[in-house]
C-alpha cells in the first residue's frame, strides 16, 4: 500500500459520504501506468501543434463575433462610445472545457452578447451571412430549431458548434462570470440551455476531488463507450456531459482512487445502480428565478425518465432524458461486460485492450431495420441526415409503444456510407429482437406498418426539405447486411468470434450465434448478398441498387418499406405502392429456420444485476458490498 501522502482532504464531495477513502496499492499504480500508455498509444491526446491551432481558431472566432456585435451596434444608431464598448465573449464547454478532447474533436463554443443582439435575426441571419464570406469557414449549417439552437461549421478544418446567448446587459465584459446566477435574469429557456453548457462544465470540475484523475478516467470511458456503441445522446444513449457526470460521481465515491481503480469502480457502481434513482453531484438548487428544475415530486413528466443524470448548475435538469427502456437495457449489458473485464484485469487475467474490443453489432441480432438517407449533394445530405438522425430515437420509442414493449430495438449510433452510390448517401441500422421470456404463438406477427408510416410523416415535416432528399426504410436479415458496413468490405467468419462478447457471470448480451444445421443456411451465407428492394414500386430486382439518384417512382412516398422476404403470401403483398398504399412491414415468428425473432439466434436480453447497490439511499450497504467484492477478488485497495 502506498502512504497517505497523496490523499485528499476529508472534505465530503457529493450528496453522500464516500464509499471508500482508501488509496491505491502498488498494483493499482502499475495498472494506471499501463492504462495511461494505452490511451496515448490509442491516439486520444492531441499534439502541442494541434492544441495551438485550436487556440488560434478560438481567438479568431472571438474577433469575428466582436466585429459582428460592433457592426450591429453602429447600424442601430448607438453612440460612438457604445460602439467602442460593444463586445461579445467566447466560452467553451463540453470535452474541450473539461480537458478531455482528442484529435479531430469539435469545440463546443458559446458566444455571449448584449441584450440588443438577438438569436433569431442577428445570430442566425446576419452572423450567418458574415461567416459565409470568410474563406476559412466551410460546411456552415445553422440549426435554429434544435433543443439548443446551434450554428455548426468548420474553421480552417476545426469543427465548431457555436451557440448564442443574449444576456440582460448592454455591455458584456471580457471577465464575465458565467457561473453567477445573475446571467440568467430575464432570459428565455433556449438561452438558459445555451448558458448551462458552460455552467455545468465549471460545476463538474468544481465537484470532483482530483481533476486530473477525473480527466484520465473520463477520457478512458468515453473511448470505451464509442467502441461499444453506447456514445450518442441523439440516438438515446449517453453523450459527453452524461458520461462526465457519471464519472464525476464515481470520483466522489472514491476520492483517493487513481484512474485504474476509478474505471473498475465505474462499472461496479453502474451495473448495480438502482435506476431510476438519480445520479447527482450536489443537492438540487432552488432559486427564485422561476425556472423549472428536475423534481419528480412536482413534475409528472420527470417520473417517466428511465436514467436520470442531473446537472449540477441551476436550473438542475435531467441531462439524459433521451434514454429509453431499450437503450438502458443495452447500456446495462455493456456495463456488465465492462465490469467482468475489469475484474479480470484486477486478477491479472486480462489486459486493458480487451476492455476496448469493438462491439460486434452485426453479429448480435438476426433482424435489422436499415435506414438509408440520400440527397443530391453533400451539403444537402449533411442537413437532411442531421434531421433524420434526430428522429431515429422517436422510431425506437414508437416501436416500443406500438408493440407494448414486446419488440425491442437497439439503435446503433454509427453511420455507414455506401461508396458505390452515385448520390450522397448515409445509412443507419437498428437491431430487432423479441423481448426475452415473451411467449409468442405460432404465426403471431409484429405489424409495424403504421409505426413506420408515422415515422415517415414526422420526418417529412422537415422545413428545409429539397428535391433529392429521400429516406428509405427496409428490413434486412443478418445474412443480407451490406458488405460496406464491415471493415475492409468483408464479413468475419463466425467461427472466429472473440471472447469479448461475454458479459458477467457467463451470461451473454451478445450470445455466440449457433450455426444452422441445414445445408441451405450455409449456402445462403456463401451466396452473393441479396437484399430486399426498397420498394416494389421501383421495379428493382433484389440485387439492384435502390438508391441510384433519380430513380424514385412517381407513385412512391418519400419513405417506403420493403416487404419481408419469405413471409406467407396471405401476410405479405407485392402490390405496387401508390400514393395511399404502403407495402407491409410484418415482423413476427414462423416455423421457418430463418424466421424473424427465432429464439435460437436472438441474443440474450436484459441481464439482471447480481445485486442492487443502494448507494442513493443506503451508502453503508453500498460500502459493505464494496468490501464483499474486494474480498472475492482478493484485492486490498477498496474499503
C-alpha positions as CSV (number, residue, x, y, z in Angstrom):
1,X,0.0,0.0,0.0
2,X,1.2,3.5,-0.7
3,X,1.2,6.0,2.1
4,X,-1.3,8.8,2.7
5,X,0.9,11.5,1.1
6,X,-1.2,11.8,-2.0
7,X,-4.6,11.6,-0.3
8,X,-7.0,14.5,-0.5
9,X,-8.6,16.3,2.5
10,X,-11.5,14.5,4.2
11,X,-14.0,17.2,2.8
12,X,-17.1,15.4,1.5
13,X,-17.8,15.6,-2.2
14,X,-21.3,14.9,-3.3
15,X,-24.7,14.2,-1.6
16,X,-23.4,11.2,0.3
17,X,-20.3,10.2,2.2
18,X,-17.6,8.4,0.1
19,X,-17.8,4.6,-0.2
20,X,-14.1,4.3,0.4
21,X,-11.2,6.6,1.3
22,X,-8.6,4.0,0.6
23,X,-5.7,5.0,-1.8
24,X,-4.0,2.8,-4.4
25,X,-1.8,-0.1,-4.0
26,X,1.4,-0.6,-6.0
27,X,-0.6,-2.9,-8.3
28,X,-3.2,-0.1,-8.8
29,X,-0.4,2.4,-9.7
30,X,1.1,-0.1,-12.2
31,X,-2.3,-0.7,-13.8
32,X,-2.8,3.1,-14.0
33,X,0.5,3.5,-15.8
34,X,-0.4,0.8,-18.3
35,X,-3.8,2.4,-18.8
36,X,-2.1,5.8,-19.5
37,X,0.2,4.2,-22.0
38,X,-2.8,2.5,-23.7
39,X,-4.7,5.8,-24.1
40,X,-1.6,7.5,-25.5
41,X,-1.0,4.7,-28.0
42,X,-4.6,4.8,-29.0
43,X,-4.1,8.4,-30.2
44,X,-6.5,10.0,-27.7
45,X,-4.3,13.0,-27.0
46,X,-3.6,15.8,-29.4
47,X,-0.2,17.3,-30.1
48,X,1.0,20.7,-28.9
49,X,0.7,22.0,-32.5
50,X,-2.9,20.8,-32.7
51,X,-3.6,22.5,-29.4
52,X,-2.0,25.7,-30.5
53,X,-4.2,25.7,-33.7
54,X,-7.3,25.3,-31.6
55,X,-6.4,28.3,-29.5
56,X,-5.7,30.4,-32.7
57,X,-9.1,29.4,-34.1
58,X,-10.9,30.3,-30.9
59,X,-9.1,33.7,-30.9
60,X,-10.2,34.2,-34.5
61,X,-13.9,33.4,-33.7
62,X,-13.7,35.8,-30.8
63,X,-12.6,38.6,-33.1
64,X,-15.4,37.7,-35.7
65,X,-18.2,37.8,-33.1
66,X,-16.8,41.0,-31.6
67,X,-16.7,42.7,-35.0
68,X,-20.3,41.4,-35.6
69,X,-21.6,43.0,-32.4
70,X,-19.8,46.3,-33.0
71,X,-21.3,46.5,-36.5
72,X,-24.8,45.8,-35.2
73,X,-24.3,48.5,-32.5
74,X,-23.3,51.0,-35.2
75,X,-26.1,50.1,-37.5
76,X,-28.7,50.5,-34.8
77,X,-27.7,54.1,-34.0
78,X,-25.9,53.7,-30.7
79,X,-23.3,56.3,-29.7
80,X,-19.7,56.1,-30.7
81,X,-18.8,55.3,-27.1
82,X,-21.3,52.3,-27.2
83,X,-19.8,51.1,-30.4
84,X,-16.3,51.2,-28.9
85,X,-17.5,49.4,-25.7
86,X,-19.6,46.8,-27.7
87,X,-18.3,43.3,-27.0
88,X,-19.0,39.6,-27.3
89,X,-17.4,36.9,-25.1
90,X,-16.5,33.4,-26.2
91,X,-16.7,30.5,-23.7
92,X,-16.0,26.8,-24.3
93,X,-17.8,23.9,-22.8
94,X,-18.0,20.1,-23.4
95,X,-14.9,18.0,-23.8
96,X,-12.7,21.0,-24.6
97,X,-13.6,22.8,-21.4
98,X,-13.3,19.7,-19.4
99,X,-9.9,19.0,-20.9
100,X,-10.6,15.6,-22.4
101,X,-10.8,16.4,-26.1
102,X,-8.8,14.5,-28.6
103,X,-7.5,15.0,-32.1
104,X,-10.3,15.9,-34.5
105,X,-12.9,16.6,-31.8
106,X,-15.2,19.6,-32.3
107,X,-15.1,22.6,-30.0
108,X,-18.3,23.4,-28.2
109,X,-18.4,27.2,-28.1
110,X,-20.8,29.7,-26.6
111,X,-21.0,33.4,-27.7
112,X,-22.4,35.7,-25.1
113,X,-23.7,39.0,-26.4
114,X,-25.6,42.1,-25.2
115,X,-29.3,42.4,-24.8
116,X,-30.0,44.2,-28.1
117,X,-28.4,41.4,-30.2
118,X,-30.9,38.6,-30.6
119,X,-30.6,35.0,-31.7
120,X,-33.2,34.6,-34.4
121,X,-32.4,37.5,-36.7
122,X,-28.9,38.7,-35.7
123,X,-27.2,35.4,-35.0
124,X,-28.8,33.0,-37.4
125,X,-29.1,35.5,-40.2
126,X,-26.6,38.4,-40.0
127,X,-23.7,36.4,-38.4
128,X,-24.5,33.5,-40.7
129,X,-24.2,35.9,-43.7
130,X,-20.9,37.2,-42.3
131,X,-19.5,33.6,-41.9
132,X,-20.4,32.7,-45.5
133,X,-18.0,35.4,-46.7
134,X,-15.0,34.1,-44.7
135,X,-12.8,31.8,-46.7
136,X,-11.7,29.6,-43.8
137,X,-15.3,28.8,-42.9
138,X,-16.7,25.6,-44.5
139,X,-19.7,23.3,-44.0
140,X,-21.8,26.0,-42.4
141,X,-25.0,24.6,-41.1
142,X,-27.4,26.6,-38.9
143,X,-29.8,24.6,-36.7
144,X,-32.2,27.1,-35.2
145,X,-34.9,24.6,-34.3
146,X,-32.6,22.4,-32.2
147,X,-33.3,21.9,-28.5
148,X,-30.2,24.0,-28.0
149,X,-30.0,26.3,-31.1
150,X,-26.6,25.9,-32.7
151,X,-24.5,27.0,-35.7
152,X,-22.2,24.3,-37.0
153,X,-19.2,24.9,-39.2
154,X,-15.5,24.3,-39.7
155,X,-12.9,27.0,-39.4
156,X,-9.7,26.0,-41.1
157,X,-10.6,22.4,-40.6
158,X,-11.6,22.6,-36.9
159,X,-15.2,21.7,-36.2
160,X,-17.1,24.3,-34.2
161,X,-20.5,24.1,-32.6
162,X,-21.4,27.7,-31.8
163,X,-24.3,28.7,-29.5
164,X,-25.5,32.2,-28.7
165,X,-26.9,33.7,-25.5
166,X,-28.1,37.3,-25.2
167,X,-28.0,38.4,-21.6
168,X,-29.6,41.4,-19.9
169,X,-26.6,43.7,-20.2
170,X,-25.8,46.5,-22.6
171,X,-22.1,45.8,-22.4
172,X,-20.6,42.3,-21.9
173,X,-17.3,42.5,-20.0
174,X,-14.4,40.1,-21.0
175,X,-14.2,38.9,-17.4
176,X,-17.9,37.9,-17.2
177,X,-18.5,35.3,-14.5
178,X,-20.8,32.9,-16.3
179,X,-21.3,30.8,-13.1
180,X,-23.0,33.7,-11.4
181,X,-26.8,33.2,-11.4
182,X,-27.3,36.8,-12.4
183,X,-26.6,35.9,-16.1
184,X,-30.0,34.1,-16.1
185,X,-32.0,37.2,-15.3
186,X,-34.7,37.9,-17.9
187,X,-33.6,35.3,-20.4
188,X,-35.7,32.6,-22.2
189,X,-35.4,28.9,-22.0
190,X,-33.2,28.3,-25.0
191,X,-30.8,30.9,-23.6
192,X,-30.7,29.1,-20.3
193,X,-29.9,25.8,-22.1
194,X,-27.2,27.5,-24.1
195,X,-25.6,29.1,-21.0
196,X,-25.9,25.9,-18.9
197,X,-23.4,24.0,-21.1
198,X,-20.6,26.2,-19.7
199,X,-22.0,26.5,-16.2
200,X,-22.4,22.7,-15.9
201,X,-18.8,22.1,-17.1
202,X,-17.5,24.5,-14.5
203,X,-19.5,22.9,-11.7
204,X,-18.3,19.4,-12.7
205,X,-14.7,20.4,-12.3
206,X,-15.6,22.1,-9.0
207,X,-17.2,19.0,-7.6
208,X,-14.6,16.3,-8.3
209,X,-11.8,15.7,-5.7
210,X,-9.0,15.3,-8.2
211,X,-9.4,16.9,-11.6
212,X,-6.5,15.1,-13.3
213,X,-7.8,11.7,-12.2
214,X,-11.2,12.6,-13.4
215,X,-10.0,13.6,-16.8
216,X,-8.0,10.4,-17.4
217,X,-10.9,8.3,-16.3
218,X,-13.4,10.2,-18.4
219,X,-11.2,10.1,-21.5
220,X,-10.9,6.3,-21.0
221,X,-14.6,5.8,-20.6
222,X,-15.6,8.0,-23.5
223,X,-13.4,5.9,-25.7
224,X,-14.9,2.7,-24.3
225,X,-18.4,4.0,-24.9
226,X,-17.7,4.8,-28.5
227,X,-16.1,1.4,-29.1
228,X,-19.1,-0.4,-27.5
229,X,-21.7,1.6,-29.4
230,X,-23.3,3.5,-26.5
231,X,-22.0,7.0,-27.1
232,X,-24.7,9.1,-28.7
233,X,-27.2,11.3,-26.9
234,X,-29.3,11.9,-30.1
235,X,-29.8,8.1,-30.5
236,X,-31.0,7.6,-26.9
237,X,-27.7,6.6,-25.3
238,X,-25.4,9.0,-23.4
239,X,-23.4,11.9,-24.7
240,X,-20.4,13.7,-23.4
241,X,-21.9,15.6,-20.5
242,X,-23.7,12.4,-19.3
243,X,-20.5,10.4,-19.2
244,X,-18.8,13.3,-17.5
245,X,-21.4,13.4,-14.7
246,X,-21.4,9.6,-14.2
247,X,-17.6,9.6,-13.9
248,X,-17.6,12.6,-11.6
249,X,-20.0,10.8,-9.2
250,X,-17.7,7.8,-9.1
251,X,-14.8,10.1,-8.3
252,X,-16.8,11.4,-5.4
253,X,-17.5,7.9,-4.1
254,X,-13.7,7.1,-4.3
255,X,-11.9,10.4,-3.7
256,X,-8.4,8.9,-3.3
257,X,-8.6,6.4,-6.1
258,X,-6.4,6.5,-9.2
259,X,-7.7,6.1,-12.7
260,X,-7.4,2.3,-13.0
261,X,-9.4,2.0,-9.8
262,X,-12.0,4.5,-10.9
263,X,-12.6,2.8,-14.2
264,X,-13.1,-0.5,-12.4
265,X,-15.4,1.1,-9.8
266,X,-17.3,2.9,-12.5
267,X,-18.6,-0.4,-13.9
268,X,-19.1,-1.9,-10.4
269,X,-21.2,1.0,-9.4
270,X,-23.4,1.3,-12.5
271,X,-24.0,-2.4,-13.1
272,X,-25.8,-2.3,-9.7
273,X,-27.3,1.2,-9.6
274,X,-31.0,1.1,-8.9
275,X,-32.4,3.2,-11.8
276,X,-34.4,5.4,-11.9
277,X,-32.7,6.7,-8.7
278,X,-30.9,9.9,-9.9
279,X,-27.2,10.5,-10.2
280,X,-26.4,13.9,-8.6
281,X,-23.2,15.6,-7.8
282,X,-24.8,18.0,-5.4
283,X,-28.2,18.9,-3.9
284,X,-30.7,20.4,-6.3
285,X,-30.6,24.2,-6.0
286,X,-33.9,26.1,-5.6
287,X,-33.7,29.6,-6.8
288,X,-36.4,32.2,-7.2
289,X,-36.0,32.9,-10.9
290,X,-39.0,30.8,-11.9
291,X,-37.2,28.2,-14.0
292,X,-38.3,24.6,-13.7
293,X,-35.9,22.2,-12.0
294,X,-35.9,18.4,-12.1
295,X,-38.3,17.2,-9.4
296,X,-40.4,14.1,-10.0
297,X,-42.5,15.0,-6.9
298,X,-43.7,18.2,-8.6
299,X,-43.3,17.4,-12.3
300,X,-45.2,14.3,-13.5
301,X,-43.0,14.1,-16.7
302,X,-39.9,13.7,-14.6
303,X,-41.3,10.5,-13.2
304,X,-41.1,8.9,-16.7
305,X,-37.3,9.3,-17.0
306,X,-35.5,6.0,-17.1
307,X,-31.9,7.0,-16.3
308,X,-31.9,10.5,-14.7
309,X,-28.4,12.1,-14.6
310,X,-28.9,15.5,-13.0
311,X,-26.8,18.6,-14.0
312,X,-25.2,20.4,-11.0
313,X,-25.9,24.0,-12.2
314,X,-29.1,25.9,-11.7
315,X,-31.6,25.2,-13.1
316,X,-30.9,21.5,-12.5
317,X,-32.1,19.3,-15.4
318,X,-32.0,15.7,-16.4
319,X,-29.3,15.5,-19.0
320,X,-30.3,12.0,-20.1
321,X,-34.0,12.4,-20.9
322,X,-33.4,10.8,-24.3
323,X,-32.7,7.3,-22.7
324,X,-35.4,4.8,-23.4
325,X,-36.1,1.3,-22.0
326,X,-34.3,-0.3,-25.0
327,X,-31.2,1.9,-24.8
328,X,-31.0,1.5,-21.0
329,X,-31.1,-2.3,-21.5
330,X,-28.3,-2.1,-23.9
331,X,-26.1,0.1,-21.7
332,X,-26.8,-2.2,-18.7
333,X,-25.5,-5.1,-20.7
334,X,-22.4,-3.2,-21.7
335,X,-21.7,-2.1,-18.1
336,X,-21.8,-5.8,-17.2
337,X,-19.4,-6.6,-19.9
338,X,-17.0,-3.8,-18.7
339,X,-17.4,-5.0,-15.1
340,X,-16.4,-8.5,-16.0
341,X,-13.3,-7.4,-17.9
342,X,-12.2,-5.1,-15.1
343,X,-12.5,-7.8,-12.6
344,X,-10.3,-10.0,-14.8
345,X,-7.8,-7.1,-15.1
346,X,-7.6,-6.8,-11.3
347,X,-7.0,-10.6,-11.2
348,X,-4.3,-10.3,-13.9
349,X,-6.4,-12.5,-16.2
350,X,-6.9,-9.7,-18.8
351,X,-5.3,-6.6,-20.1
352,X,-6.7,-3.1,-20.9
353,X,-7.0,-3.6,-24.7
354,X,-9.7,-6.3,-24.0
355,X,-11.9,-3.8,-22.4
356,X,-12.0,-1.7,-25.6
357,X,-12.7,-4.5,-28.1
358,X,-15.4,-3.2,-30.6
359,X,-19.0,-4.3,-30.2
360,X,-20.0,-6.8,-32.9
361,X,-23.4,-5.3,-33.6
362,X,-24.0,-7.1,-36.9
363,X,-23.4,-10.5,-35.2
364,X,-25.8,-9.9,-32.4
365,X,-29.2,-9.8,-34.0
366,X,-31.0,-11.8,-36.6
367,X,-33.1,-8.9,-37.9
368,X,-32.4,-5.3,-38.6
369,X,-34.1,-2.2,-39.9
370,X,-31.9,-0.3,-42.3
371,X,-32.5,3.4,-42.8
372,X,-30.9,4.8,-46.0
373,X,-30.7,8.6,-46.3
374,X,-29.8,10.2,-49.6
375,X,-29.6,13.7,-51.0
376,X,-28.4,15.5,-54.2
377,X,-25.1,16.6,-52.7
378,X,-23.0,16.5,-49.6
379,X,-24.3,19.9,-48.3
380,X,-27.9,18.7,-48.6
381,X,-27.1,15.4,-47.1
382,X,-25.4,17.0,-44.1
383,X,-28.6,18.9,-43.2
384,X,-31.0,16.1,-44.1
385,X,-29.1,13.5,-42.2
386,X,-28.9,15.6,-39.1
387,X,-32.7,15.9,-39.2
388,X,-33.4,12.3,-39.8
389,X,-30.9,11.2,-37.2
390,X,-32.6,13.4,-34.6
391,X,-35.8,11.5,-35.4
392,X,-34.5,7.9,-35.2
393,X,-34.9,7.9,-31.4
394,X,-38.6,8.6,-32.0
395,X,-38.8,5.5,-34.2
396,X,-37.4,3.4,-31.3
397,X,-40.0,4.8,-28.9
398,X,-42.8,4.3,-31.4
399,X,-41.9,0.6,-32.0
400,X,-41.7,0.1,-28.2
401,X,-45.1,1.8,-27.8
402,X,-46.9,0.0,-30.6
403,X,-45.7,-3.5,-29.7
404,X,-46.3,-2.9,-25.9
405,X,-42.5,-3.4,-25.4
406,X,-42.6,-7.0,-26.8
407,X,-40.4,-6.0,-29.8
408,X,-37.1,-4.5,-28.6
409,X,-34.9,-2.1,-30.6
410,X,-31.2,-1.5,-30.5
411,X,-30.4,1.7,-32.5
412,X,-26.8,1.7,-33.5
413,X,-25.2,5.2,-33.4
414,X,-22.6,4.6,-36.1
415,X,-23.1,5.9,-39.6
416,X,-22.2,4.0,-42.7
417,X,-21.7,5.1,-46.3
418,X,-22.0,3.0,-49.4
419,X,-19.2,4.3,-51.7
420,X,-20.7,2.7,-54.8
421,X,-23.7,5.0,-54.7
422,X,-23.8,7.8,-57.3
423,X,-25.8,10.1,-54.9
424,X,-24.7,11.3,-51.5
425,X,-25.7,8.5,-49.1
426,X,-25.7,7.6,-45.4
427,X,-27.2,4.6,-43.6
428,X,-28.1,3.7,-40.0
429,X,-29.2,0.4,-38.6
430,X,-31.4,-0.8,-35.8
431,X,-31.3,-4.3,-34.3
432,X,-34.6,-6.0,-33.6
433,X,-35.5,-8.8,-31.1
434,X,-38.4,-10.2,-29.2
435,X,-38.4,-9.5,-25.5
436,X,-36.9,-12.3,-23.6
437,X,-39.5,-14.6,-22.0
438,X,-42.3,-13.3,-24.2
439,X,-44.5,-16.2,-25.3
440,X,-45.4,-15.9,-28.9
441,X,-47.9,-18.2,-30.5
442,X,-47.3,-19.8,-33.9
443,X,-47.9,-17.3,-36.7
444,X,-48.1,-14.3,-34.4
445,X,-46.8,-11.2,-36.1
446,X,-45.5,-7.8,-35.1
447,X,-47.0,-5.4,-37.5
448,X,-45.2,-2.0,-37.6
449,X,-46.5,-0.7,-40.8
450,X,-48.4,2.1,-39.1
451,X,-45.4,2.8,-36.9
452,X,-43.1,3.4,-39.9
453,X,-45.8,5.4,-41.6
454,X,-46.0,7.7,-38.5
455,X,-42.2,8.0,-38.6
456,X,-42.4,8.9,-42.2
457,X,-44.8,11.7,-41.5
458,X,-42.6,13.1,-38.7
459,X,-39.5,13.0,-41.0
460,X,-41.3,14.7,-43.8
461,X,-42.1,17.7,-41.7
462,X,-38.5,19.0,-42.3
463,X,-39.0,22.6,-43.2
464,X,-35.8,22.8,-45.3
465,X,-36.6,19.8,-47.5
466,X,-35.3,19.9,-51.0
467,X,-35.7,17.7,-54.1
468,X,-33.4,14.8,-53.9
469,X,-33.7,14.4,-50.1
470,X,-35.1,10.9,-49.6
471,X,-35.3,8.3,-46.9
472,X,-35.8,4.6,-47.3
473,X,-36.5,2.1,-44.5
474,X,-36.2,-1.6,-45.1
475,X,-36.0,-4.9,-43.2
476,X,-32.8,-6.9,-43.7
477,X,-31.7,-10.2,-42.1
478,X,-28.3,-10.7,-40.7
479,X,-27.0,-12.6,-43.8
480,X,-28.3,-9.7,-46.0
481,X,-26.3,-6.9,-44.2
482,X,-24.5,-4.9,-46.9
483,X,-20.7,-5.5,-47.1
484,X,-19.8,-1.8,-46.8
485,X,-20.6,-1.8,-43.1
486,X,-17.8,-4.3,-42.4
487,X,-14.1,-3.4,-42.1
488,X,-12.3,-3.9,-45.4
489,X,-15.6,-4.7,-47.0
490,X,-16.0,-8.3,-46.0
491,X,-17.7,-10.2,-43.1
492,X,-15.8,-12.0,-40.4
493,X,-16.1,-15.8,-40.3
494,X,-18.5,-16.6,-37.5
495,X,-16.1,-19.3,-36.1
496,X,-13.6,-16.5,-35.3
497,X,-15.9,-14.8,-32.7
498,X,-13.8,-13.3,-30.0
499,X,-14.5,-13.7,-26.3
500,X,-15.1,-10.0,-25.7
501,X,-18.8,-10.7,-26.3
502,X,-19.3,-12.4,-22.9
503,X,-20.5,-10.2,-20.0
504,X,-20.6,-11.1,-16.4
505,X,-21.4,-14.4,-14.9
506,X,-21.2,-16.3,-18.2
507,X,-24.5,-14.7,-19.3
508,X,-24.0,-13.1,-22.7
509,X,-25.5,-10.0,-24.1
510,X,-24.1,-11.0,-27.4
511,X,-24.7,-14.7,-27.4
512,X,-22.5,-16.7,-29.8
513,X,-24.5,-17.5,-32.8
514,X,-25.0,-21.2,-33.4
515,X,-24.5,-22.5,-36.9
516,X,-27.6,-23.7,-38.7
517,X,-27.9,-27.4,-39.1
518,X,-29.5,-27.2,-42.5
519,X,-27.3,-27.0,-45.6
520,X,-29.4,-24.3,-47.1
521,X,-28.3,-21.9,-44.3
522,X,-24.7,-22.5,-45.2
523,X,-25.4,-21.9,-48.9
524,X,-27.2,-18.6,-48.0
525,X,-24.1,-17.3,-46.2
526,X,-21.8,-18.1,-49.1
527,X,-24.0,-16.8,-51.8
528,X,-23.9,-13.1,-53.0
529,X,-25.6,-10.7,-50.7
530,X,-29.2,-10.3,-51.6
531,X,-31.3,-7.6,-50.1
532,X,-34.9,-6.6,-50.3
533,X,-35.6,-3.9,-52.8
534,X,-36.6,-0.7,-51.1
535,X,-39.9,-0.5,-52.8
536,X,-41.7,-2.9,-55.2
537,X,-42.9,0.2,-56.9
538,X,-39.4,0.8,-58.2
539,X,-39.4,-2.4,-60.2
540,X,-35.9,-3.3,-58.9
541,X,-34.6,-6.8,-58.6
542,X,-33.2,-7.8,-55.1
543,X,-29.7,-7.1,-56.3
544,X,-30.5,-3.8,-58.0
545,X,-29.4,-0.5,-56.3
546,X,-32.5,1.1,-54.8
547,X,-30.6,4.3,-54.1
548,X,-29.5,5.4,-57.5
549,X,-30.1,9.1,-57.8
550,X,-33.1,10.0,-59.8
551,X,-34.7,6.5,-59.7
552,X,-37.6,7.5,-57.4
553,X,-41.0,6.2,-58.5
554,X,-43.7,8.8,-59.1
555,X,-46.0,6.6,-57.0
556,X,-43.7,6.3,-54.1
557,X,-43.8,8.3,-50.9
558,X,-40.6,9.7,-49.6
559,X,-40.3,6.8,-47.1
560,X,-41.1,3.3,-48.2
561,X,-40.6,0.0,-46.6
562,X,-39.9,-3.3,-48.3
563,X,-42.0,-6.4,-47.5
564,X,-40.2,-9.2,-45.7
565,X,-38.7,-11.9,-47.7
566,X,-40.1,-15.4,-47.2
567,X,-43.3,-14.4,-45.3
568,X,-46.6,-16.2,-46.1
569,X,-48.4,-14.8,-49.1
570,X,-51.5,-14.2,-47.0
571,X,-49.5,-11.8,-44.9
572,X,-47.1,-10.1,-47.4
573,X,-48.2,-8.5,-50.6
574,X,-46.1,-7.4,-53.6
575,X,-48.5,-4.9,-54.9
576,X,-47.2,-1.6,-56.3
577,X,-47.1,1.1,-53.8
578,X,-49.2,4.0,-54.7
579,X,-49.9,7.4,-53.0
580,X,-52.2,5.8,-50.5
581,X,-50.8,2.3,-50.3
582,X,-47.7,1.1,-48.5
583,X,-46.0,-2.2,-48.5
584,X,-46.4,-4.1,-45.2
585,X,-43.7,-4.4,-42.6
586,X,-44.7,-7.5,-40.7
587,X,-42.2,-8.6,-38.1
588,X,-43.0,-11.8,-36.3
589,X,-42.2,-15.5,-36.0
590,X,-42.9,-18.6,-38.0
591,X,-41.8,-22.2,-38.2
592,X,-39.1,-21.4,-40.7
593,X,-35.5,-21.7,-39.6
594,X,-34.7,-18.1,-40.6
595,X,-37.9,-16.6,-39.3
596,X,-37.7,-13.2,-37.5
597,X,-37.0,-13.4,-33.8
598,X,-36.3,-17.1,-33.7
599,X,-35.1,-17.6,-30.2
600,X,-32.1,-19.9,-31.0
601,X,-30.3,-17.0,-32.7
602,X,-31.5,-13.9,-30.8
603,X,-29.0,-12.6,-28.3
604,X,-29.8,-12.6,-24.6
605,X,-32.0,-9.9,-23.3
606,X,-31.7,-7.7,-20.3
607,X,-29.4,-9.2,-17.8
608,X,-30.4,-8.8,-14.2
609,X,-27.6,-7.3,-12.0
610,X,-26.2,-9.7,-9.5
611,X,-27.1,-7.4,-6.6
612,X,-28.6,-3.9,-6.2
613,X,-26.4,-1.2,-4.8
614,X,-28.4,1.1,-2.7
615,X,-26.0,4.0,-2.9
616,X,-28.6,6.7,-3.2
617,X,-30.5,5.5,-0.1
618,X,-28.0,3.3,1.7
619,X,-24.3,4.2,1.4
620,X,-23.5,1.9,4.3
621,X,-24.9,-1.1,2.5
622,X,-23.0,0.0,-0.6
623,X,-19.7,0.1,1.3
624,X,-20.5,-3.4,2.6
625,X,-21.0,-4.6,-0.9
626,X,-17.7,-2.9,-2.0
627,X,-15.9,-4.8,0.8
628,X,-17.5,-8.1,-0.2
629,X,-16.4,-7.6,-3.8
630,X,-12.9,-6.8,-2.7
631,X,-12.6,-9.9,-0.6
632,X,-13.9,-12.0,-3.5
633,X,-11.3,-10.5,-5.9
634,X,-8.6,-10.8,-3.3
635,X,-7.6,-7.1,-3.6
636,X,-7.0,-4.7,-0.8
637,X,-7.3,-1.3,-2.4
638,X,-11.0,-0.9,-1.6
639,X,-12.9,-0.2,1.6
